[in-house]
Amino acid sequence: MMLSRAARPAALRVSGAAATRSVAQNGATFATLREIEDRLKSIRNIEKITNTMKIVASTKLTRAQRAMTESRKYGQTSNQLFDNAETKRLEGEDKKTLIVVASSDKGLCGGIHSGMSKRVRKMLADNSNQDIVVLGEKCKAQLGRSNPKNIVLSFAGVGKDVPTFADAQAIADQISLLPGDYSDVQIIYNKFINAQSYEATPVEAFSEEAITGSPNFATFEFDDEVLANLREYSLANSLFWALAEGHACEQSARRNAMDNASKNAGDMIGRYQILFNRTRQAVITGELVEIITGAAASEE
Amino acid sequence: MAFAWKASGLTYNKYLSVAASVVRRSLKDTQRLAAEKRGVSELRFAKWNNGKQGDNKNVADANAAAAAEASS
């Protein structure tokens, strides 16, 4: 959206400047002056809006980052078990993989959603026999266009606020209710590297067979009944982690996008102000020339 | 070891969230308000069939329905 808006005035400016010169003689200059003024005003309003959005995103970012560091502990603690047990994904060709895409409902935050969609499309291009669960409207719209056949579930209402563990649990329950038999679950989320960069990364959640099949499984003592609980719980943990980290990335990306938009608007305001002043000066000079020539003519 | 909640059709996550909400409800008022925000979930979801999106449903309702079905 920002791109199309930025492109339009630039094109208009060129034609506007040409028009100013050609109509300067026949007195229609006031109209173009007014035009430039209107445009300046609207760019100023856009700058105000993007600036406010940036401030809102900055405040939300600190909260999101705190939630992210806390949720990381959840995910890492739960993954420690699988690290110790050396759990690996099953190498069965007959079973499907389930891909969970953790995006959100809101846009205006640069390319983080499309980066994730691209990553998923690449995974589907390698192996099309995979099902997708989409969290959030943005990736749903993008993947719904390219790979509608692979989607089995979609969730809306993600990313309004810092994600809660209740969200993650409800999603995990719905995913475990899915009829398909999946060899493992891959959660794709945006990994927060620093405030400027993020990367679509998969995190694994294992099936029961993969857990029982892991080489160091004997180190732990399990009742067979508990294993299903562990699987559900670790899925919820990983989902929570992915959602919280994705949320932090989104806020930081939105902050950057709005920062850039405000800067661009500032540049445009500067250029338009100069154009406006020049045009006004030209009109005044033209009028002065007319008066002086008129006066000189009547003196004689 | 059989679990009573498992027999009544709850999943482990559901069991946890019920336990968590009980703990939250028994907190003092000041902490409770902050804590109860963490239990709110406004998710909606839709099943997809053959490339078409189905109806949007509330996730909490659907989970309750699934639990009722599993217990009977």
Interface residues (C-beta under 8 A of the other chain):
Chain A: G144 P148 K149 I151 V152 L153 S154 F155 A156 G157 V158 K160 T164 F165 A166 D167 Q169 A170 I171 A172 D173 Q174 S176 L177 D223 E225 V226 A228 N229 E232 Y233 A236
Chain B: M1 A2 F3 K6 T11 Y12 N13 K14 L16 S17 A20 K37 R38 G39 V40 S41 E42 L43 R44 F45 A46 K47 W48 N50 G51 K52 Q53 N56 V59 A60 A62 N63 A66
